[in-house]
Amino acid sequence: MTKIRQRPLFFMTSLLGLISLLMLLADQAKAADCPALLNYKFNRLQDDALQNLCQYAGKVTLIVNTASYCGYTEQYDGLEKLYAKYKDKGLVVLGFPSNDFSQEPGDNKEIADFCTNTYGVKFPMFAKSSVKGKDANPLFAALVKAGGKAPGWNFNKYLIDRDGNMVSNFGSTTRPDGKEMVTAIEKALAAK
């Protein structure tokens, strides 16, 4: 009788171990499929929840350093319109607030409220961090190393293709709805 009762317990324990192993292997496969430029984790601006940028693998990604009190702050509107127009085709815009140019003094809650209430920002935004110099967050350090220029000001933009390669780097003066940027995004989206 004891042997019969032990078999289901042994079977369940073995099954749970197998499921755990398969989940671990799946996580490792996902990490292997994640391009180096997206293989980072950052806290989300709105709720500080840790986010893995690997979730955007396979998408065309526009990475932008942002600020609330800058002459280019109205670009939030254009970035949100780009995101709304192209997100179903595979574009994601990722915003990284920074006070590196002394134009983002607020805390994460104040920045989130400003972005939502002033510009209706729905694209993913991450916690305030440094984007240049020795204190640059690891993503921006990797973008510079991959051939982009370090942000010279707020609203510098990096376009990453579906394979995780940097396609273009646009300075602050390049508007999100500008022909050069829209053409580069559409070309990256068309490449499958």
C-alpha positions in Angstrom: 0.0 0.0 0.0 2.8 2.4 0.8 4.5 1.8 -2.5 1.3 2.7 -4.4 1.0 6.0 -2.5 4.6 6.9 -3.1 4.3 6.5 -6.9 2.0 9.4 -7.4 4.1 11.6 -5.1 7.2 10.5 -7.0 5.5 11.2 -10.3 4.3 14.7 -9.2 7.8 15.6 -7.9 9.4 14.4 -11.1 6.8 16.3 -13.2 7.4 19.5 -11.2 11.1 19.2 -11.6 10.7 18.7 -15.4 8.5 21.7 -15.7 11.0 23.8 -13.7 13.8 22.6 -16.0 11.8 23.5 -19.1 11.0 26.9 -17.8 14.7 27.5 -17.0 15.6 26.4 -20.5 13.0 28.6 -22.1 14.3 31.6 -20.1 17.8 30.9 -21.3 16.6 30.6 -24.9 14.9 33.9 -24.6 18.1 35.5 -23.3 20.0 34.0 -26.1 17.5 35.5 -28.6 17.8 39.0 -27.0 20.0 41.4 -28.9 22.8 42.8 -26.9 21.5 46.4 -27.2 18.2 45.3 -25.5 19.7 43.0 -23.0 19.1 45.3 -20.0 16.6 45.8 -17.2 15.3 49.1 -16.0 12.6 50.2 -13.7 9.4 51.5 -15.3 8.8 55.2 -14.6 5.1 54.9 -13.5 5.5 52.2 -10.9 9.1 51.3 -10.5 8.5 47.7 -11.7 11.6 46.1 -13.2 11.3 45.7 -17.0 13.5 43.6 -19.2 14.1 45.3 -22.5 14.3 41.9 -24.2 10.5 42.0 -24.3 11.0 44.4 -27.3 13.3 42.0 -29.3 12.0 41.7 -32.8 10.5 45.3 -32.8 11.9 48.4 -34.3 12.9 50.4 -31.3 13.3 54.2 -30.9 15.2 55.1 -27.8 15.0 58.7 -26.6 16.5 60.6 -23.7 13.8 63.0 -22.4 13.3 66.0 -20.2 10.3 67.9 -19.0 11.7 71.5 -19.0 13.5 71.6 -22.4 12.9 73.6 -25.6 12.4 70.2 -27.2 9.9 68.9 -24.7 7.1 69.3 -27.2 8.7 66.4 -29.0 6.8 64.1 -26.6 3.7 64.9 -28.7 5.5 63.8 -31.9 6.9 60.7 -30.3 3.5 59.7 -29.0 2.0 60.2 -32.4 4.8 58.0 -34.0 4.1 55.3 -31.4 0.4 55.4 -32.0 0.8 55.3 -35.8 3.4 52.5 -36.0 3.1 50.4 -32.9 0.9 47.8 -34.6 3.5 47.5 -37.3 6.2 46.8 -34.8 7.6 50.1 -33.5 8.2 50.8 -29.9 9.4 54.1 -28.4 11.3 53.9 -25.2 11.7 57.1 -23.1 14.5 57.6 -20.6 14.2 60.8 -18.6 17.5 62.4 -17.5 18.7 65.4 -15.6 22.1 65.4 -17.3 21.3 68.7 -18.9 19.6 70.2 -15.7 16.1 70.1 -17.3 14.5 67.2 -15.5 14.6 68.0 -11.8 11.5 66.1 -10.8 11.2 62.7 -9.3 9.8 59.7 -11.2 6.2 60.4 -10.1 6.3 64.0 -11.1 7.8 63.1 -14.5 5.2 60.4 -15.1 2.4 62.8 -14.2 3.8 65.4 -16.5 4.2 63.0 -19.4 0.7 61.6 -19.0 -1.2 64.8 -18.2 0.6 67.1 -20.6 1.3 64.9 -23.6 -0.8 61.8 -23.1 2.3 59.6 -23.3 1.5 55.9 -23.6 4.8 54.6 -24.9 7.1 52.9 -22.3 9.0 55.3 -20.1 11.7 54.3 -17.6 13.0 55.7 -14.3 15.2 58.8 -14.5 18.8 58.0 -15.1 22.0 59.4 -16.5 22.5 59.0 -20.3 26.0 60.4 -20.8 29.5 60.3 -19.5 30.9 57.9 -16.9 27.5 57.7 -15.1 25.5 56.8 -18.2 23.1 53.9 -17.7 24.3 50.7 -19.4 22.0 51.0 -22.4 23.1 54.5 -23.4 26.8 53.5 -22.8 26.2 50.5 -25.2 24.4 52.8 -27.8 27.5 55.1 -27.8 29.8 52.1 -28.1 27.7 50.7 -31.0 28.4 53.8 -33.0 26.0 56.3 -31.9 26.9 59.7 -30.5 26.5 60.4 -26.8 23.5 62.7 -26.3 24.5 66.3 -26.7 21.2 67.4 -25.4 17.7 66.1 -24.5 15.7 64.2 -27.1 18.5 62.5 -28.8 17.1 59.5 -30.6 18.6 56.1 -31.5 16.8 53.8 -34.0 17.3 50.1 -33.5 16.2 47.6 -36.1 14.3 44.3 -35.5 17.6 42.4 -35.2 18.9 44.8 -32.5 21.3 46.7 -34.7 21.6 50.5 -34.5 20.3 52.0 -37.7 20.5 55.7 -37.0 21.2 58.3 -34.4 19.2 61.5 -34.6 20.0 64.7 -32.6 17.7 66.8 -30.7 16.8 69.1 -33.6 15.4 66.1 -35.6 11.7 66.2 -35.1 9.8 62.8 -34.6 7.6 63.7 -37.6 10.5 64.9 -39.7 10.9 63.3 -43.1 14.4 61.8 -42.3 13.2 60.1 -39.2 9.9 58.8 -40.6 11.7 57.5 -43.7 14.2 55.6 -41.5 11.5 54.2 -39.3 9.3 53.0 -42.2 12.4 51.4 -43.9 13.3 49.6 -40.6 9.6 48.4 -40.2 9.5 47.2 -43.8 12.6 45.0 -43.3 11.4 41.7 -41.8 
